[in-house]
Amino acid sequence: MNQSWRTKAACRGLDPQIFYPGEDEDSTPAKTVCGSCSVQQACLEHALGVREKEGVWGGCTERERRRIIRQRRRTA
């Protein structure tokens, strides 16, 4: 799997904790970074493909990624 997109990620070099908020913490800071990222879609597709269970990837939380997967299954 080609992961060259990672070198262009807006999150590169940032504190990873931003992208792993606790259950009661807000994911807005991570989503803000993702919103300005040129490789956001590639990141999200990676997370969906490997079924990332934690963190914010491609601007989506775990719950949002599960919803995307369910929607894709229904339309397939």
C-alpha positions, 0 to 999 in steps of 0.5 A: 500500500502506497503511503507517500501521502504521509509526507505531505500531511498537515499533521506531520510533526504535530503532537499526536495526542491532538488526534487521540482525544479522550472520550470527553474531549473535543476532536475540533483541534484535530479536525481543524488540522485535517480541514487544511490538509491536502491529503485528507482524503488519502488519510481517510481512505487509509483509515477506512481500509485498515479499520483504524479503531482510534483517533481522528483520521482524515477529519473523521472520528472513530464513530464517523468512520464506522458510519461511512463504512456502514453507508458504503456497505449499504450502497455496494 
